[in-house]
Amino acid sequence: MLNMDQLKQYLAINDNSQDFQISIIIKSVESFVKNSLNPDFLSPNQIPEDLTLAMMNHAAYYYNNSLDNSKNNQLPSSVTDIYRKYKTIRI
């Protein structure tokens, strides 16, 4: 779903020194999305642009705050608002 090269470009990372950390972040974001959102939107060719942007922002949030334990780890509303649109309603 998320592409390493696209995410590195989004994060303005020009080398490979952070690839391991970024790959873990990608797996974490994808796992969150797969377990939290409606699976109808998870086909790689059908992911809406706003959902892809939310995932990129989610990954950027993890990347930029990975060493800061003082934050409450709450995702920005720009991410959660988009995720909310695609959330599976469980009864």
N, C-alpha and C positions, 0 to 999 in steps of 0.2 A: 504494500500500500504506500508506504513512504519510501522514497528513493534516497539513498545515502548521498549521492552527488547533489541532488536538488536541495536537500536539507543543509549540506555543507555550504552551498552557495547562499542559501537563505540566512545562515548564521555567519556568513562572511569568513569562513574558514578555508584557507588556501593550501593547507598541507594535510598530511595523513597522520599527524601525531595524535589526533583526538578520535581516530576512527573506532577504536574499541569502545570508548565511552559513548560515542554517537550511536553505534550499533545497539548497545544496551538500551539507550533512550528510545530508539526506534522500536525495539521489541516491547518495551514497556508501554509506549503509547498505543501500539497496535493491539496489544493484549487488552488494555483498558477499553479500547473501542470495540473490539470483538466481543468482550464480555458485557458491555454496557449499552450498546446501541443496537438498533434493529438490523439484523443480518442482511436484509434486502439491499442495504446500501454499501455492502462490503466487497462487492465484486470490483477488482482493481480498475476495470474499464468503465465502471458506472458510479464511482464515488463523486458526489457533487463537489463543485469547486469550493463552496463555503466549508464543507466538511474537511476537505484536504487542507485548506487554510487553517482551520481550527486545530487539526493534527500537527501542522507545522508550528503553530504558536504554542501548542502544548509541549512539543519537543523543545522548542526554544526556551520555554519557561523552565523545564527540567535542566537544560544545559546551563542556563544563566544562573540558576539557583542551586546547583548541585553541591556547592560547598558552603552554602549559607543555611545553617540549621536554625537561625533565629526567626525565619519566616514561618508562617503557619501552614505552609504547603497547600494553600487554597489556590486553585487555578484562577486565572483572570476571568472576569465575566465575559470578555470577548470570546473566550473558548467555551465556557459552560453554556452561554446563550445559544451558540450554534449546536453544541452537543444535545442540548435539550430538545431541539427540533427533531432529532433523529433517534431519540431514546425509545427503547422498547417499553411499552406499558405492560406491566405484569399484574395479573389479577390473581 
